[in-house]
């Protein structure tokens, strides 16, 4: 097999267990050497501990903007999932390529790398450059890409478009919701459970806060807040994790829960956190502190990324239609780094092989047909870059 085919490259990429909690440097080093062997220089943007890195590379003229092909190198864990194949080794079966990250989103990265020899071959013909941007820690809040974007913002020739290759079955996507993740910590006052009224039950107060979040979510789901381009068509609020208490016969002194807001474009998710803090300050803390003065309720942000809402009348949308062969623009429920690119002045769209229906699940896969179609899309991109004015 050609070791520069998308199938062979995907096999190599899946072999790197780049779960977000671990380093991605082995994969980045492989990509960097692969590009270097083809005469393509790349630069790295490390995290503070230098255990992870973003990679950025350019093929074509350096004195103009060009188009970014963007993908994240990290994947979600496989812990507790019932896989029938080895998750970090590629398995081909019935026209499907199985492995963690095949759909989300190493399939796209493999397709891009497989296209690099052709881009290099035609480099002198390119009127606009193509940029490769591979990031870390997307799965834990789109954290890693920010350092790379901060550098790109300073450059004299900023890219004119970013194509995010998240799995959309190669359907053209112009928008997604933003996300705010928060942690709420409740400090109560412990005592023997036989004397429960003399303590402050942190779990019970956390339950009231969670109930308040549910009420806010119900308000946001009302028809006047709907945007029918999205599914569900409103901003959502949900509590994802909770922990607290030490023993049943002790009134719990602490409780902590994490919640998220998935916000429609134009809705500020911070409003939800602010409303919850106002409720805590006005309704709950006075009751808690009437029993024990040092009780408390604190909110802290965990991560956030903005929504994406690229106009269907924009140049970015027109180019996406050309590449995908469709003007049936859609939105997706999951988030991407696209909103961050857009905030950095680089219009973003989303289109990639595979389906997020397979993402984050056991026996994740991308079809061979989708990989082939992605390669055809990248060939159309190359023709566009060679004729762009």
DOMI-609577 format. One record per residue: residue in three letters; z, y, x of N, C-alpha, C, O in turn. Coordinates in steps of 0.001 Angstrom, whole numbers, plus 500000, padded with zeros to 6 digits. Each point is the difference from the previous one (the first is absolute). Example, Ala and Ser with C-alpha at 12.3 -4.5 7.8 and 13.67 -1.06 7.14 Angstrom:
2
ALA507800494310513190500000501190499110500000501200500900500665499981501036
SER498615501069498614500060501190500820500730501090499230500169501108500509
END
This chain:
389
UNK500000498796500843500000501204499157500000501251500876500691500052501018
UNK498536500949498585499997501281500681501404500590499964500540500221498916
UNK500071500041502257501371500498500007500104501460499606501094500563499974
UNK497748500067499711500011501355499469499609500033498528499760501073499446
UNK500176497760499916499749499951498560501271500412499262501101499891500540
UNK498743500574498243501180500408499231500919498809499746501220500157499969
UNK498201498638499848500808498798499773500845499672501224501188499706499873
UNK498204500344501314500733499701501233501049501073500281501110499693500434
UNK498534501558499318500950501090500244501164499930499021501144500250500377
UNK498572499411498373501086499871499029500959498891500414501214500131499839
UNK498237498770500700500857498913500470500945500480501094501177499638500012
UNK498311501174500901500855500540501061501058500930499419501172499921500370
UNK498415500959498719500939500991499455501107499346499185501155500421500071
UNK498497498544499149501013499314499197501017499305500894501157499833499615
UNK498415499759501583500909499339500936501094500895500536500974499509500570
UNK498886501795499258501057500935500406500922500225498797499575500542498980
UNK501681499043501146500953500110498883500592501403499969501155500211500372
UNK498044500737499182500390501410500068500775500440498763499676501017499388
UNK501346498217500247500896500424498924500634501332500398500324500211501169
UNK499849500672497874500430501376500301501284500064500810500197500947500762
UNK500676498074499091501270500035500733499809499684501484500910500199500805
UNK497889499305499556499720499586501378498947500909500631499414500854499335
UNK500363498942501951499022500793500740498564499638499598499721498868499607
UNK499382502106500498498569499737499795499217500111501302498769500004499977
UNK501924500087501165499330500328501251499046498912500480498983500314500618
UNK501314498421499118499071498954500419498656500167499301498946499857500621
UNK501099500442498103498755500204499258499286501261500477498783499997500186
UNK501966501065500010499397501245500478499385499804501380498908500502500265
UNK501775498781500612499456499744501337498710499190499918499056500244500751
UNK500911498784498328498774499212499822498849500898499551498898499921500542
UNK501362500935498462498949500890499495499547500967501091498809500269500154
UNK502148500242500588499650500962501050499124499353501065499036500607500466
UNK501294498165499919499180499307501000498632499642499433498994500098500701
UNK500963499491498045498729499694499343499085501221500030498817499889500320
UNK501734501267499346499202501232500011499583500368501421498864500411500236
UNK502062499439500701499690500334501396498867499133500529499151500482500750
UNK500827498249498869498926499103500435498643500450499481498964499650500564
UNK501047501127498360498757500533499428499738501433500451499064500649499532
UNK501781499838501388499815501346500532500582501096499141499627501163500151
UNK501294498490498935500604500985499100501432500287500441500844499104500032
UNK499414502147500305501354500401500377500852500198498745499490500357498938
UNK501805499406501205500911500221498880501279500635500516500309499931501190
UNK500418500679497913501288500610500354501069499462499062499718499631498860
UNK501507500332501634501111499452499244501026501072499688500218500920500788
UNK500408498946498049501096500872499586501191499095499692500024499306498983
UNK500966500715501915501135499083499924501108500534499094500100501202499754
UNK500729497873499756501248500408499380501003500371501092499717499832501186
UNK501439500665498422500979500501500975500465498905500947500284500268501167
UNK499794498501498338500478498890500825498871499352500808500250499115500819
UNK498529501321498954498802499451500650499848498491499743499529499245500850
UNK500884500355497959499832498605499586498823499835499043499596498876499706
UNK499857502226499810498872499988499076499073501155500353500403500964500651
UNK498347498921498907499054501072500309498887500062498970499599498989499423
UNK499908502238500361498736500222499317498897500008501052500242500320501164
UNK498550499328498418498844500060500894498930500872499363499716499891498807
UNK499685500990502025498921500860499528498859499938501011500221500121501205
UNK498560499690498296498825499912500873498822500675499317499955500094498774
UNK499098500373502019498823500705499490498732499408500615499946499725501199
UNK499044500085497965498672499583500449499012501050499505499901500240498796
UNK499375500381502113499059501037499617500389501348500552500914500087500820
UNK498409500984498749500235501337500557501431500472499772500591499746498951
UNK499957500947502050501397500461499929500119501449499537501112500508499855
UNK497763500163499912500047501423499684499812500278498517499597501100499620
UNK500690497912499540499892500180498548500937499011499308500541499093500633
UNK499641501095498056501069499303499278499876498502499898500740499270500660
UNK498337500256498525499833498559499861500869499378498926500699500687499256
UNK499236497991500686500657499236498938500986499011500602499684499294500958
UNK501510500662498471501055499099500459499971498713499175499924500040498772
UNK500136498833501909500232498709499364501444499616500294500361499753501151
UNK500456500198497815501452499893500188500562498711499429499657499592498890
UNK501222499766501895500691498807499531501366499881500643500208500487501111
UNK500723498871498204501335499794500577500110498600500570499470499045499433
UNK501220500839501689500112498719500707501187499172499542500038498799500267
UNK500931501796499053501191499247499604499766499261498689499151500371499190
UNK501635498567500632499935499178498795501413499805499458500984500265500691
UNK499101499271498070501306499741499396500500498619500427499204499168500437
UNK502098500576499443500553498702500428499524498841499130499504500187498889
UNK500665498614501654499714498776499238501291499278499635499952498937499381
UNK501187501611500984501292499366499751500166499651498525499781500839499126
UNK500606497917500606500293499581498635498775499722499152500135499668498822
UNK498663500458501747498783499747499240499512498566500230500110499467501105
UNK499355499923497848499561498601500068498518499929500371499143499838499131
UNK500564500283502157498625499903500482499586498530500098500811499140500345
UNK497923500584499350499474498658500187499171499894501273499538498917500358
UNK500273502227500334499311500030501289500873500792500963500915500707499577
UNK498809499179501699500726500773500999499639501479499831498827500354500117
UNK502150500518499610499667501399499701499412500772501169499218500926499787
UNK501137498718501445499517500757501150498954499224500805499900500121501221
UNK499334499084498046498823499336500559498954499971498895500309499642498863
UNK498467500730501458498971500088498970499578498611499527499740499107500807
UNK500196500724497865499530498765499387498840500333499072500124500859499127
UNK498750498461501062498834500219499135499862498833499042500010498837500401
UNK499859501505498304499906498956498985499265500549498780500403501009499423
UNK498521498320500195499252500359498786499577501468499980500102500671498973
UNK499430499811502161499502501371500055501076501060500074499727501185499814
UNK501510498386500461501111500942500121500641499878501372500080498914500573
UNK500374502216499940500669500053501296501471500330499747500336501105499575
UNK500538497914500693501422500129499681500801500424501236499682499627501129
UNK501362501162498621500927500393501049500647501324499646499434500796499251
UNK501758499441501291500685501249499713499217501178500586499744500069501202
UNK499890500846497912499269501183500417498502499907499838499295500969500282
UNK500188497883499268498551499877499843499454501062499055498974500620500280
UNK501717499588498594499586501032499056500603501348500365499324501026499931
UNK501932498975500452500756501247500193500500500105501430501128499581500261
UNK498085500964500704498605500338499826499227499735501285499169500795500438
UNK501147498041500149499328499639501249498557499572499780499205500000500940
UNK500445499632497819498607499706499705499123501207500254498916499878500571
UNK501548501289499007499239501229500243499941500315501490498938500337500523
UNK502194499556500160500015500305501430499054499068500751499284500439500900
UNK500708498281498739499091499053500645498550500380499758499175499909500910
UNK500503500518497868498630500418499689499605501224500827498881500085500505
UNK502046500853499627499724501202500799499762499623501460499048500475500619
UNK501807498683499926499840499609501405498694499236500208499346500149501032
UNK500275499032497984498738499265500114498801500940499986498947499679500550
UNK501215501486498818498912500975499931499910500864501250498980500652500225
UNK502062499366500585500026500881501170498818499780500945499411500987500444
UNK500203497762499892498849499842500895498732500695499492499242500562500790
UNK500529499399497894498834500677499438500142501511500091499028500694500298
UNK502177499829499449500221501446500143499764500425501450499388501036500259
UNK501096498168500667499818500320501422498514499949500368499497500865500717
UNK499820498122498787498578499837500276499199501218499541499021500388500637
UNK501407500205498254499270501137499436500729501328500215499717500987499321
UNK501218499030501624500851501179500177499192501281500189500352501034499432
UNK498574498920501353499228501212500268499242500485498761499576501155499940
UNK500258497974499090499326500401498765500953500679499012499551500677499075
UNK501744499151501112500962500485499012500062501524500003500289500620501023
UNK499437499966497826500140501443499843501461500387499795500415501103500357
UNK500353497988499069501437500184499809500711498792500606499476498887499947
UNK501699501314500624500725498864500574500720499181498948500251500464498888
UNK500078498304501487500898499183499205501291499862500799499980499747501205
UNK501132500423498105501317499892500628500719498771499442499895499702498810
UNK500821499601502037500829498881499581501455500424500090500443500495501037
UNK500301499313497883501417500385499970500804498838499436499944499712498805
UNK500804499624502072500798498840499603501479500330500208500416500360501101
UNK500355499516497848501372500518500001501038498886499926499669498830499809
UNK501597501563500345501129499080499834500909500520498887499939501171499625
UNK500896497945499860501048500327499013499486500653498724500682500836499408
UNK498122498784500169499533500470498687500809499353498886500322500646499003
UNK500004498083501168500654499240498929501430500453499719500578499619498982
UNK499992501177501892501382500454499801500063501509499771500991500648500338
UNK497940499903499084500038501416499633498956500866500676500166501217500083
UNK498760498175500403498938500782500677500594500861501108499717501194500092
UNK501103498190500744500754500749501010499222500231501286500013501108500537
UNK499311497866499966499432500086501337498852500961500136499879500670501026
UNK499269499422497966498771500786500104500265501486500190499110500732500434
UNK502082499723499254500276501439499992499863500626501384499525501130500114
UNK500881498162500936499875500570501344498544500145500396499630500969500663
UNK499549498090498942498570500081500290499371501157499232499191500745500553
UNK501170499408498192499452501088499205500428501358500533499216500948499978
UNK502017499156500501500471501269500563499139500413501179499745501187500200
UNK499804497839500584499132500301501127498595500365499530499398500939500522
UNK500075498329498498498650500282499506499907501396499396498961500651500103
UNK502115499814499268499990501326499392499771501106501026499491501069499663
UNK500881498676501578499897501021501042498611500033500647499689500924500752
UNK499492498090498963498723499885500705498966500955499411500009500269498799
UNK499098500241502053499015500978499512498981499408499034499452500720499166
UNK500287497977500935499012499370499128500686498920499175500009498821500356
UNK500557501616498547500732499092499132499017499114499224498959500493499563
UNK501343498206500252499123499149499195499785500574498601500876500658499441
UNK497948499080500011499650500562498695500320499042498857499965500387498832
UNK500347498359501506500293499012498966500756498834500619499763499630501149
UNK501151499796498073500675498768500406499765498939498937500265500216498818
UNK499233498635501619499838498846499126501151499038500281500059499385501064
UNK500851500491497976501134499086500101499539498636499487499589499883498846
UNK500475499089501996499449498703499630500952499073499281499902498784500163
UNK501022501748499042500892499143499211499172499162499019498903500403499616
UNK501616498438499982499203499101499161499781500526498579500941500106499214
UNK497818500216500473499611500469498660498843499175499446499364500401499025
UNK500357498441501595498802499214499696498740500827500240498968499792499362
UNK501145501159501582498923500907500393499553500913498861498891500535500012
UNK501993499632499004499747500992498947500477501358500491501013500078500696
UNK498277500998498957500369501323500507501227500570499294500029500104498774
UNK500968500257502000501270500506499465500254501408500544499898500251501200
UNK500434500650497890500230501393500382501457500430499855500350501107500408
UNK500503498053499024501360500475499782501029498890499904499692498855499669
UNK501544501525500632501148499115499789501255500852499854499984501193500306
UNK501078498208499238501269500702499832500686500209501347499724499299500973
UNK501170501676499056500877500187501143501286499229499794500232499437498930
UNK500603500537502094501243499245499905501137500734500691499829500585501069
UNK501328499371498298501253500457500608501002498868499901500281499520498902
UNK500267500041502231501030498962500027501321500643500395500066500749500975
UNK500985498957498266501306500621500205501089498940500023499853498921499426
UNK501241501408501249501208499174499972501137500810499403500221501151500377
UNK500493498244498694501171500636499393501240499219500422500086498790499793
UNK500867501915500800501252499389500459501164500557499190500210501212499946
UNK500542497888499425501155500388499188501267499569500725500181498822500309
UNK500690502140499957501296499721500617501084500084498929500281501069499459
UNK500319497779500250501044499965499000501380499964500634500191500450501130
UNK500776499003498122501371499867500498500506498610499628500107499687498814
UNK500206499473502173500393498624499696501446499895499535500833500858500291
UNK499438498069498980501364499608499650499945498580499458498918499445499807
UNK502239499974499948500053498674499404499363500066498613500251500930499234
UNK498920498067500453499279500043498724500939499965498792499603500385498900
UNK501647499154501297500961500036498894500352501430499611500490500259498901
UNK499247500673502031500289501416499743498709500819500042499975501117500514
UNK498962498311498939498667500595500089499940501479499587499292500770500650
UNK501409499652498312499903501418499604500500500974501072499703501192499937
UNK501061498303501057500522500887501036499061500103501205500275500736500947
UNK498625498527499010498987500096501041498745500667499471499939500418498843
UNK499062499674502023498681500535499607498973498919500340499721499741501170
UNK499729499644497806499102498870500168498605500483500391499254500511499164
UNK500401499324502111498726500505500507498813499315499322498971500634499767
UNK501165498080499915498894499288499357499757500540498593498854500190499593
UNK502203500051499681499829500501498639499373501395499992499175500308499139
UNK501212500522501808499376501330500068498550499897500469499144500763499552
UNK500585498304501340498602499770500390499181499554498793498848500404499839
UNK501754498760499312499290499540498803499643501173499095498928500022499396
UNK501972500950500512499689501185499192498835500786500595499138500502499280
UNK500855499592502036498901500701500666498674499263499789498969500629499760
UNK501062498050500330498789499215499785499522500148498559498800500097499739
UNK502146499918499335499642500213498599499359501369499811499059500151499221
UNK501459500851501500499412501345499913498570499994500542499126500666499446
UNK500632498588501633498641499891500524499067499365498971498849500414499857
UNK501651498585499433499188499359498968499639501000498912498878499996499494
UNK502070500856500146499732501020498983498938500994500488499121500402499238
UNK500972499989502038498994500912500560498629499333499973498997500627499659
UNK500975498089500705498737499266499960499409499943498606498784500109499837
UNK502060499722499155499518499973498619499429501353499601499005500069499278
UNK501625501013501192499465501337499710498616500182500619499095500551499374
UNK500752498974501877498721500148500691498902499159499369498819500295500183
UNK501548498663499078499004499116499392499462500536498683499114499388499405
UNK501402501740500129499534500550498734498550500477500109499573500426501073
UNK499673499509497839498558500279500031499614501338500621498940500114500616
UNK501905500891499228499642501311500546499943500024501523499461500940500586
UNK501085498044500054499983499930501463498931499044500532499951499749501204
UNK499207499722497936499056498969500401498788500561500736499548501116499744
UNK499950498079501169498705500219500641499281498666499919500329499067500732
UNK498695500842498384499388498715499679499154499426501129499507498877499895
UNK500322501875501169499276499449501151500817498929500712499453499219500779
UNK501848500739498959500894499112500743500570498905499113500036500126498776
UNK500408498802501860500620498877499303501260499585500760499912499520501130
UNK501293500667498240500226500656498721499677501491500071499996500586501082
UNK499734500023497765499488501380500003501077501079500110499790501128499552
UNK501342498545501029501084500978500130500793499703501271499895498919500579
UNK500888502053499833500880499813501151501123499035499618500522500054498887
UNK499840499069502039500987498971499700501217500116500920499918500521501112
UNK501198498983498390501258499983500742500564498591499922500055499416498917
UNK500363500030502214500603498669499951501021499843501121499838500534501097
UNK501224498712498591501013499649500982499646498637500586499765499041499265
UNK500198500881502072499519498786500643501062499133500634499882498775499976
UNK501161501827500595501067499219500624501353500621499677500102501200499744
UNK500936497966500271501364500483499770500977499070500712499798498787500045
UNK501261501795500509501059499189500585501310500762499895500022501230500052
UNK501077498025499800501296500655499903501100499008499686499747498889499536
UNK501463501528500724501155499173499696500304498971501070499127499595500768
UNK502172499977499267500455499013500984500540498733499355499822498903500531
UNK500837501244498330500585498848499304500255500400498560500175501177499688
UNK499843497823499436500148500300498577501347500634499670500116500750499031
UNK500896498950501770501331500543499681500297501307500729501150500431500076
UNK497793500199500463500152501321500627499041500974499319498801499731499922
UNK501703501376499593499122501054499481499122500484501151500524500448501020
UNK498154499472498841499109500268501136500043501445500465499940500937499204
UNK500166499213502102500067501331500607498622500545500350499852501193500264
UNK499141497943499740498671500480500376498917499267499218500159498839499622
UNK498758501852500149498810499410499410498809500832500463500064501227500075
UNK498865498078500228498814500664500534498777499397499332499879498779499907
UNK499222502067499631498756499487499420498836500871500441500152501191500272
UNK498682498179499791498764500692500372499093500083498783499869499042499238
UNK499512502107500593499054500166498900498762500723500498500014500641501051
UNK498920499245498179498752500646500365499394500698498795500243499635498850
UNK498958501385501453499195500695499007498553499865500434499652500362501123
UNK499504499121497999498556499965500221499414501138499167499962499932498771
UNK499589501102501911499699501262499335498506500250499876499249499847500963
UNK500334500539497840498631500435499789499680501218500862500898500777500321
UNK497841499400500058499623501250500676500422501198499154499777500033498790
UNK500828500936501860500459501195499289501441499941499538500556501017499587
UNK500067497802500473501413499897499628500840499881501260499730499165500863
UNK501290501676499236500882499998501160501117498975499784500892500204499177
UNK499044498695501570500979498924499827501420500460500297500956499410499498
UNK499197501639501316501329500489500336500751500476498757501230500043499991
UNK498034500309498975500627500428498743500925498910499466501072500298499474
UNK498521498451500657500819498884499517501300499914500786501075499861499417
UNK498826500221501914501209499945500829500914501180499706501220499846499938
UNK498197501319499883500813501189499707500709499871498659501159500394499865
UNK498145499054499141500613499816498685501147498996500081501029500180499350
UNK498797498766501444501065499016500155501204500621500701501140499740499614
UNK498622501075501411501110500652500698500730500975499081501226500102500048
UNK498025500613499117500625500919499045500891499243499016501109500435499687
UNK498393498433499835500800499161499103501260499514500707501082500007499414
UNK498785499575501831501167499535500755501023501118500167501195499795499787
UNK498332501387500595500908501121500258500696500483498730501186500329500025
UNK498084499713498877500543500590498776500785499005499153500998500373499383
UNK498570498363500576500585499049499069500922498962500650501024499630499425
UNK498617499907501758500719498865500573501061500389501022501128499511499940
UNK498521501357500987500944500336501064501302500614499482501063499675500528
UNK498899501198498463501292500521499496500930498888499517501208500062500228
UNK498238498922499107500828498883499518500523499165501165501156499576499999
UNK497992500192500986500409499216501163501091500711500784500993499387500393
UNK498823501899499832500937500748500835501290500344499283500986500385500629
UNK499006499476498058501257500153499265500949498852500332501215500127499845
UNK498222498745500615500798498841500404500259500028501502501125499773500443
UNK497833500505500340500118500026501466499071501078500535498798499976499733
UNK501750500962501015499249501204500378498877499750500995499048500778500054
UNK501040498156500736498975499808501027498876499056499573499210499562500836
UNK500714500123497882498866499211499513498727500852500063500063501228500057
UNK498770498091499932498778500769500218498775499222499520500042498781499831
UNK498865501960499954498681499440499698498990500743500857499873501221499908
UNK499420498047500914499037500634500909498620499360499854499873498785499847
UNK499105502057500205498618499547500003499378500308501354500217501070500568
UNK499007497978499941499287500253501247498587499429499909499810498902499477
UNK499202501830501027498621499501499954499796498877501003500551500032501100
UNK498665498989498522499631498905500880498578500172500528499748499838501195
UNK499336500487497915498615500222500398499270500682498851500463500008498860
UNK498395500557501468499178500638498978498584500150500522499784500181501198
UNK499266499745497907498626500353500334499370500645498769500405499717498873
UNK498607501146501340499415500743498879498966499186499239499458499015500502
UNK500287501420498286498928499426499200498648500422500570499915500895500841
UNK499045498451498688498635500340500388499201500253498731500054499211499057
UNK499207501888500922499160500324498840498760500733500492499881501214499836
UNK499202498045500767498746500586500486499069500257498821499835499141499134
UNK499562502031500835499139500372498881498738499145499976499391499763501044
UNK500209499768497762498742499243499900498767500853500281498904499468500179
UNK501267501849499861498890500905500307499947500383501471499161500808500399
UNK501719498626500409500095500389501401498943499294500845499405499007499581
UNK500378501528501614499097499366500953500517498616500388499221499070500209
UNK502100500809499883500606498707500335499645498959498947499666498863500335
UNK500406501523498384499669499067498925498525499621500025499647498845499765
UNK499502502120500517498568499709500056499684499019501127499171499104499838
UNK501488501069501296499773499073501104500541498611499656499371498993500321
UNK501784500952499033500564498713499607499062499272499034499827498784500091
UNK499577501961498992499044499401499069498812499418500754499510498922499662
UNK500026501794501364498888499517500812500373498706500721499215499053500030
UNK501975500913500545500424498836500776500290498788499120499658498872500352
UNK500973501369498510500414498895499130498910499576499027500046498902499445
UNK498964501980500348498954499706499039500424500173498563499385499433499097
UNK501680501358500673500505500171498642500611501382499818500612500549500916
UNK499214500001497891500681501248499628501098499730498982500530500928499389
UNK499812497800500430501091499645499086501325500170500741500642499021500380
UNK499750502221499817501211500298500765501244499545499244500075500096498775
UNK500898499407501985501221499474499396501217500534500737499885500736500980
UNK501275498879498529501264500246500680500689498656500201499613498999499395
UNK501413500983501459500792498794500200501480500328499828500424501146500149
UNK500342497824499536501435500197499789500764500086501315501015500691500087
UNK498495498601500948500712499988501277499681501252500811499003500679499754
UNK501851499611501206499796501175500838499246499684501272499884498840500396
UNK499605502200500241499301499877501274500356501197500872500749500886499588
UNK498704499126501621500170501139500890499055501142499646500009501044500652
UNK499172498756498308498991500988499643500560501366499675499419501017500378
UNK501713499019498920500597501290499666500420500784501229499923501228500015
UNK500524498059501025500398500652501247498783500539500752500050501100500549
UNK498855498130499479498766500515500593499550501252499258499610500993500614
UNK500448498947498062499577501139499184500852501230500293499474501107500112
UNK501831498704500011500898501111500333499678500580501371500215501188500239
UNK499273497981500658499645500459501340498631500663500040499505500343501074
UNK499883499838497765498709500668499939498816499078500176498888500458500263
UNK501339498232499592498926499018500129499866499298498644500808499125499690
UNK498194501235499496499853499366498683499929498491500128499362499476500913
UNK501302499822498162500117498549500110499515499307498742500127500520498892
UNK499313498293501304499606499105498919500445498594500402500344499759501157
UNK499648499328497892500503498645500251498942498990499574499498500062498878
UNK500162499013502008499022498958499672500057498933501078499750500287501171
UNK500574498494498449500089498938500997499855498626499387500037499863498777
UNK499798499122502043499776498635499505501284499337499527501089500300500491
UNK498766498793498546501152499278499491500635500706498819499556501071499586
UNK501469498328499888500702500538498843501496500046500262500559499081500598
UNK500091501989498956501444500077500151500712498999499090501210499805500117
UNK498039499561498976500589498911499217500460498868500915500901499239499647
UNK498478500651501533500405498982500968501004500550501023500700499229500655
UNK499369502093499481500869500599500994501471499732499730500431499971498847
UNK500338499835502217501453499836499936500417498669499380501192499780499787
UNK497873499334499920500305498725499361499809498848500981499333500158501022
UNK501254498676498668499675498822500809498532499628499814499401500267498958
UNK500029499107502084498587499610499993499083501196499741499022499907499258
UNK501316501205501366499140501178499950498627499654500571499896499248500969
UNK499044501310498420498667499700500502499039501153499758500247500878499173
UNK498655499098501568498837500834499741498802499069499974499945499046500775
UNK499107501211498358498849499104499914498981500329501085499890501140500451
UNK499372497835499953498912500193500959498975500966499415499438500822500724
UNK500320499083497986499041500885499334500411501469500139499162500869500242
UNK502140499394499600500482501371500140499862500498501438499663501162500227
UNK500592497974500728499835500380501403498540500334500301499710500978500690
UNK499382498211498794498576500262500207499595501335499366499234500769500580
UNK501294499490498222499671501246499311500558501208500743499382501064500016
UNK501784498771500596500577501096500774499135500301501221499795501164500346
UNK499700497800500300499118500213501145498740500754499583499510500854500739
UNK499966498829498075498829500709499499500328501469499740499175500876500261
UNK502031499399499224500414501381499770500079500767501318499585501157500066
UNK500935498219500967500109500668501293498618500225500625499803500968500735
UNK499256498154498978498628500211500462499398501229499316499284500780500628
UNK501012499387498073499534501199499293500637501252500575499358501047500096
UNK501912498840500288500662501137500636499301500362501295499787501181500272
UNK499855497841500524499330500270501267498673500718499771499666500937500725
UNK499584498630498275498730500662499697500248501450499570499243500901500359
UNK501814499306498879500330501373499570500343500869501206499530501133500101
UNK501283498347500806500398500776501167498827500313500916500000501005500711
UNK499010498129499263498826500212500858499030501024499408499141500528500706
UNK501000499748497996499073500923499354500676501248499450499329500883499466
UNK501999499199500658500756501126499441499618501301500716499660500014501183
UNK500411501048498065499733501339500555501166500927499674499979501173500375
END
